[in-house]
Amino acid sequence: MTTGKIIRMNRIFRKDTGRSVIVAIDHGGIAGPMKGINKPAELIEDCVVGGADAVLTTRGFARAAGDAWGRETSLILRLTGGFTVLGGKFEEEMISSPETALAYGSSGAAVTVKFGHEREGEFTRNASLAADLCERWSLPLMVEAMAKGKDLKSTDPKGVALASRAAAEIGADIVKTYYTGSPESFAGVVEGCPVPIVILGGEKTDSIKDVFSDVYYAIQAGAAGIAIGRNIWQHENTRAMIEAMAGLVHENWTVDQALHHIGG
């Protein structure tokens, strides 16, 4: 790993824990205005003050947040997308470049690969070529690794393990993927992947306890952190949610400690 990539990885992952709290705010380009993301500067301020290590987002959101960005919170810029809920097929296209991520002051870039999809080869090729450029510019690459297939659940341990390892093989420095539902199965995913894994949050749920439990057990199983969006910024107290996530990820809080922090 180059010196530049080491420095940028240390901006995303805290050196004392080797873990990261990443807030995912890359939803607006797909779903449009949503509760929680309509005031970018206020949300970024919550991320900075709440102790988020990084924000995964788009260039439009990053630009709209303006001076709310602080040196404490890194930017990971999304490079793939190209569809909306108005009728798109949720098939990833390259819509930006690693050079653009650097121009925005990013510490990392992110792409999504849907392994098992009928366009798997194209998605893999795009991500691998992005990894080539990220290597050239010493920019860490996050691959959101999803396993798709007939009768295959997104949290299936075998699918998640395969997708995570495949992402690492094509050049990912960080893998973002699903928690598999148990620490035993997720430990197998971590063991089979030679780069740090952060878990995503998925759709908004009414059970904050379940979200905290997934984070707690993923960390116990060896996860390097989280990359969660709606279950953080659609909560009534976003800043407290980020603080609770930091407690779980960096301070080994229990689920009850996290719930108590948000008044649950």
C-alpha positions in Angstrom: 0.0 0.0 0.0 1.4 3.4 -1.0 2.1 6.2 1.5 -0.8 8.2 0.1 -3.2 5.4 0.5 -2.1 4.7 4.0 -2.6 8.3 5.0 -6.1 8.3 3.4 -7.1 5.0 5.0 -6.0 6.5 8.4 -8.4 9.3 7.8 -11.3 6.9 7.3 -10.3 4.3 10.1 -9.2 5.5 13.5 -5.7 4.4 14.2 -6.5 3.5 17.9 -9.3 1.1 17.0 -8.8 0.3 13.4 -12.5 0.9 12.9 -14.8 3.5 11.3 -18.2 5.0 11.6 -19.2 5.9 8.1 -22.6 7.7 7.5 -24.0 6.8 4.1 -25.8 9.7 2.5 -25.9 8.7 -1.1 -29.7 8.2 -1.4 -30.9 11.5 -3.0 -29.7 10.7 -6.5 -31.9 7.6 -6.5 -34.9 8.5 -4.4 -34.9 12.3 -4.5 -35.8 14.3 -1.4 -36.1 12.3 1.7 -36.7 12.9 5.4 -33.3 13.5 7.0 -31.3 14.6 4.0 -33.0 17.7 2.8 -30.7 20.0 4.7 -27.2 18.8 3.8 -25.3 21.4 5.8 -27.2 20.5 9.0 -26.7 16.8 8.5 -23.0 17.1 7.9 -22.7 19.3 11.0 -24.4 16.4 12.9 -21.9 14.0 11.4 -18.9 16.2 12.4 -20.1 17.0 15.9 -21.4 13.4 16.5 -18.1 11.8 15.8 -18.5 10.2 12.3 -15.2 9.2 10.8 -16.4 9.6 7.2 -19.4 10.3 5.0 -20.2 8.3 1.9 -22.1 10.6 -0.5 -22.4 12.2 -3.9 -20.7 15.3 -5.2 -24.0 17.2 -5.2 -24.6 16.6 -1.6 -20.9 17.3 -0.7 -21.1 20.6 -2.6 -24.5 21.5 -1.0 -23.1 21.0 2.5 -20.6 23.8 2.0 -18.6 25.0 5.0 -20.2 22.5 7.3 -17.5 20.0 6.4 -14.8 19.8 9.0 -11.3 18.2 9.0 -12.6 15.6 11.5 -14.9 13.9 9.0 -13.6 12.4 5.7 -15.4 12.2 2.4 -15.9 9.0 0.4 -17.3 10.0 -3.0 -19.7 7.6 -4.8 -18.7 6.9 -8.4 -21.5 4.6 -9.5 -25.3 5.1 -9.8 -27.2 6.2 -12.9 -30.8 5.1 -12.0 -33.8 6.4 -10.0 -36.9 4.9 -8.4 -38.9 6.5 -11.3 -38.3 3.4 -13.4 -34.6 2.6 -13.4 -33.4 -1.0 -13.2 -31.1 -0.4 -10.2 -28.2 -1.3 -12.4 -25.0 0.5 -11.7 -23.2 2.7 -14.2 -20.0 4.6 -13.8 -21.1 8.3 -13.3 -17.9 9.8 -11.9 -14.2 9.2 -11.7 -11.5 8.8 -9.1 -10.0 12.1 -10.3 -13.2 13.8 -9.5 -13.1 12.3 -6.0 -9.6 13.7 -5.5 -10.8 17.1 -6.8 -13.4 17.1 -4.0 -10.8 16.4 -1.4 -12.0 12.8 -0.8 -10.2 10.2 1.3 -11.9 7.4 -0.7 -14.1 6.5 -3.6 -17.0 4.0 -3.7 -18.6 1.7 -6.3 -21.3 -1.0 -6.2 -21.0 -4.4 -7.7 -23.9 -6.8 -7.8 -22.3 -10.2 -8.0 -24.6 -12.8 -9.6 -26.5 -10.2 -11.6 -26.9 -10.8 -15.3 -24.5 -7.8 -15.9 -22.0 -9.1 -13.3 -19.2 -9.0 -15.8 -19.8 -5.4 -16.7 -20.2 -4.3 -13.1 -17.0 -6.2 -12.2 -15.1 -4.7 -15.1 -16.1 -1.1 -14.2 -15.1 -1.6 -10.6 -11.8 -3.2 -11.5 -10.9 -0.3 -13.9 -11.9 2.2 -11.2 -9.5 0.2 -8.9 -6.7 0.7 -11.5 -7.1 4.5 -11.4 -7.5 4.5 -7.6 -4.2 2.6 -7.4 -2.6 5.2 -9.6 -3.8 8.1 -7.4 -3.3 6.3 -4.0 -7.1 6.6 -3.4 -8.7 3.9 -1.3 -11.6 2.2 -3.0 -14.7 1.0 -1.2 -16.7 -1.7 -3.1 -20.3 -2.2 -2.0 -20.5 -6.0 -2.5 -24.0 -7.4 -3.1 -24.8 -11.1 -3.9 -27.7 -11.5 -6.2 -29.2 -14.7 -7.4 -32.3 -16.8 -7.7 -33.6 -17.7 -4.2 -30.6 -16.0 -2.7 -31.2 -13.6 0.2 -29.0 -10.5 0.4 -27.8 -11.7 3.8 -27.0 -15.2 2.8 -23.6 -16.1 4.4 -22.3 -17.9 1.4 -23.3 -15.2 -1.0 -21.9 -12.4 1.3 -18.7 -14.3 1.8 -18.2 -14.8 -2.0 -19.1 -11.2 -2.9 -16.8 -9.8 -0.2 -13.9 -11.9 -1.3 -14.5 -11.2 -5.0 -14.6 -7.4 -4.2 -11.2 -7.7 -2.6 -9.8 -9.7 -5.5 -10.7 -6.9 -8.0 -9.0 -4.3 -5.9 -11.3 -3.1 -3.1 -9.5 -1.6 -0.1 -12.7 -1.6 1.9 -15.8 -3.8 1.5 -19.3 -2.6 2.4 -21.8 -5.5 2.7 -24.6 -7.0 4.6 -24.4 -8.4 8.1 -25.3 -12.1 7.8 -27.5 -12.3 10.9 -25.2 -14.1 13.3 -21.7 -13.4 14.7 -20.7 -17.0 13.8 -21.6 -16.7 10.1 -20.2 -13.2 9.8 -16.9 -14.2 11.4 -16.5 -16.6 8.4 -17.1 -13.7 6.0 -14.4 -11.6 7.8 -12.0 -14.5 7.8 -12.4 -15.0 4.1 -11.8 -11.4 3.1 -8.3 -9.8 3.4 -9.5 -6.2 3.6 -11.7 -4.4 6.2 -15.4 -5.0 6.1 -18.0 -2.4 7.1 -21.7 -3.4 7.4 -24.5 -1.5 5.6 -27.8 -0.7 7.2 -30.4 -1.4 4.6 -33.9 -0.2 4.7 -35.2 2.0 7.6 -36.5 -0.2 10.5 -38.6 0.7 13.5 -36.4 -1.4 15.8 -33.3 0.6 16.7 -32.4 -2.2 19.1 -32.1 -4.6 16.1 -29.9 -2.1 14.3 -27.6 -1.7 17.4 -27.6 -5.5 17.9 -26.4 -6.0 14.3 -23.7 -3.5 14.8 -22.6 -4.9 18.1 -22.4 -8.5 16.9 -20.8 -7.5 13.7 -18.0 -5.7 15.6 -17.6 -8.7 17.9 -17.2 -10.9 14.8 -14.5 -8.7 13.4 -16.2 -6.1 11.3 -14.2 -2.9 10.9 -17.2 -0.6 11.3 -20.4 0.5 9.7 -21.6 2.4 6.6 -25.2 3.1 7.6 -27.6 5.7 6.3 -31.4 5.8 6.8 -31.3 4.1 10.2 -29.1 7.0 11.4 -30.4 10.2 9.7 -34.1 9.3 9.7 -34.0 9.0 13.5 -35.4 11.9 15.4 -32.0 12.6 17.0 -29.4 12.1 14.3 -26.5 13.4 16.3 -27.3 11.1 19.2 -27.5 8.1 16.8 -24.0 8.9 15.4 -22.7 9.2 19.0 -24.2 5.8 19.8 -22.7 4.2 16.8 -19.3 5.6 17.7 -19.8 4.1 21.1 -20.6 0.7 19.7 -17.8 0.8 17.1 -15.0 2.5 19.0 -15.7 2.2 22.7 -17.1 -1.3 22.8 -20.5 -0.2 24.2 -23.2 -2.7 24.8 -26.6 -2.5 23.0 -28.1 -1.3 26.2 -25.6 1.5 26.6 -26.3 2.6 23.0 -30.1 2.5 23.6 -29.7 4.5 26.9 -27.7 7.1 25.0 -30.6 7.9 22.6 -33.1 7.6 25.4 -34.4 4.2 24.4 
